[in-house]
């Protein structure tokens, strides 16, 4: 699918769906499908068969399912609001993700020449 604007560990805000308005931490990113797993969002009930050899008890398990990355927005740590993510080339030739609202660097994607 292509690039995803969030990374594992980012705090995000859910824009649409049954969990819209919730905030959570990104647990996993699937770049091929363009989906993310967010903590406490899109929780589904899964029926698990008992596996005594592996130590699994049977029953119902609640776990997070993936949602499309376009349904979430990154929360900037500096300004504390959901924002779009931009990319900026630094003076040393590296790349960084920046907040579109406050202009602060969120993190460095690739380091340049030192």
C-alpha positions in Angstrom: 0.0 0.0 0.0 2.8 2.4 0.8 3.9 4.7 3.6 2.0 5.0 6.9 2.2 8.3 8.7 2.4 6.7 12.2 5.0 4.5 13.9 4.9 2.0 16.7 4.7 3.7 20.0 3.0 6.9 18.7 -0.1 8.3 20.5 -3.0 8.6 18.1 -6.6 9.9 18.0 -9.3 7.8 16.2 -11.2 9.9 13.6 -14.0 7.5 12.6 -15.7 4.2 13.3 -17.2 2.7 16.4 -14.3 4.0 18.5 -14.1 7.6 17.2 -12.8 10.1 19.7 -10.6 7.6 21.6 -6.9 8.0 22.1 -4.4 5.2 22.3 -0.8 4.0 21.7 0.1 2.3 18.4 1.0 -1.3 19.2 1.7 -2.6 15.6 1.9 -1.2 12.1 1.2 -3.2 8.9 2.7 -1.2 6.0 1.5 -3.7 3.3 -2.1 -3.5 4.3 -1.9 0.1 5.6 -3.4 -0.8 8.9 -2.5 -0.1 12.6 -3.3 -1.8 15.9 -4.2 0.7 18.6 -4.3 0.0 22.3 -8.0 -0.2 23.5 -9.5 0.5 20.0 -11.5 -2.0 17.9 -11.5 -4.6 20.6 -13.0 -7.9 19.3 -14.0 -11.1 21.0 -12.1 -14.2 19.8 -13.0 -17.8 20.6 -9.9 -19.7 21.5 -9.7 -23.5 21.6 -7.9 -25.0 24.6 -4.4 -26.2 23.9 -3.1 -28.0 27.0 0.3 -28.8 25.5 1.0 -25.1 24.9 -0.6 -23.9 28.1 -3.6 -22.1 26.5 -6.9 -22.2 28.3 -10.0 -22.2 26.1 -12.6 -19.5 26.2 -13.3 -15.9 25.0 -10.3 -13.6 24.5 -10.7 -9.8 24.0 -8.0 -8.4 21.7 -7.4 -5.4 19.5 -8.0 -5.8 15.8 -6.3 -3.6 13.1 -7.9 -0.5 11.7 -6.9 1.5 8.6 -4.2 4.0 9.2 -6.2 6.8 7.5 -8.7 6.6 10.4 -6.1 7.8 12.9 -4.3 11.1 13.5 -1.0 11.5 15.3 -1.2 13.5 18.6 1.7 15.9 18.8 3.6 15.7 22.1 4.4 19.5 22.1 1.0 21.0 21.3 -1.1 18.0 22.5 -3.6 18.1 19.7 -4.3 15.7 16.8 -2.3 17.0 13.8 -1.1 16.1 10.3 2.4 14.8 9.9 4.8 16.6 7.5 8.3 15.7 6.5 11.3 18.1 6.6 14.8 17.8 5.3 17.3 18.9 8.0 20.5 21.0 7.5 22.7 17.9 7.8 20.8 16.1 5.1 18.6 13.9 7.4 14.8 13.6 7.3 12.4 14.3 10.2 8.7 14.1 10.9 7.2 17.5 11.9 3.9 18.6 13.3 1.9 20.7 10.8 0.3 22.8 13.5 3.3 23.9 15.7 6.2 23.1 13.3 8.1 21.1 15.9 10.2 18.1 15.0 8.4 14.9 16.2 11.3 12.5 15.5 14.1 12.0 13.1 13.5 9.4 10.4 16.9 9.2 8.9 20.1 10.8 10.1 22.3 12.8 7.7 26.0 13.1 7.4 27.8 14.1 10.6 
